Amino acid sequence: MADEKRIVRDIKKQYGAVIDLDRSPLVVIEIIRRFAFEVASGLDGGAPPGGAPPGPPPGPSVMGGTVTLDEVMREVLKLSRQVAQIKKQLGGRSSGG
């Protein structure tokens, strides 16, 4: 509770006891940005609300090995050949729109 009173005191000192949101609406955003972490850290012992963020997804080495540029190029060439074959097959048909 002492921290909350200190935060209110700091806000009053910097922005005044009354905030005119019609005249300066961005003041609320500034206050939230400046004091949100302090308020949140007092709620659950120091961690931001919601706990720790989830970890990053596993990298390629975890999912079955690393992929080399040669392997990527080999697959691109396969796809390129397949697209060329499909174009050739479609090219023989009449476009009956």
CORCORFEN-V814587 format. One record per residue. SS is DSSP state (A for helix, B for strand, O for the rest). D_FIRST is the distance of its C-alpha to the first C-alpha in Angstrom with 2 decimals. Layout:
SS/D_FIRST
SS/D_FIRST
This chain:
O/0.00
A/3.80
A/5.39
A/5.14
A/6.37
A/8.68
A/9.92
A/10.76
A/12.40
A/14.29
A/15.47
A/16.70
A/18.41
A/20.17
A/21.02
O/20.93
O/19.30
O/21.66
O/22.66
O/26.22
O/26.48
O/30.21
O/30.78
O/28.56
O/27.39
A/26.58
A/23.61
A/21.47
A/22.80
A/22.11
A/18.44
A/18.16
A/20.16
A/18.30
A/14.65
A/15.19
A/15.32
A/12.12
A/10.25
A/12.67
A/12.52
A/8.97
A/10.45
O/13.46
O/13.43
O/14.70
O/17.36
O/17.72
O/17.83
O/21.07
O/21.58
O/24.43
O/27.04
O/30.47
O/32.98
O/35.95
O/39.10
O/41.73
O/44.18
O/47.92
O/48.64
O/46.60
O/48.25
O/51.81
O/52.60
O/52.55
O/54.51
O/56.91
A/58.16
A/61.61
A/60.36
A/58.64
A/61.83
A/63.95
A/61.93
A/62.06
A/65.85
A/66.13
A/64.26
A/66.39
A/69.55
A/68.35
A/67.56
A/71.00
A/72.68
A/70.95
A/71.93
A/75.49
A/75.62
A/74.23
A/76.55
O/79.62
O/78.69
O/79.59
O/76.72
O/77.53
O/74.61
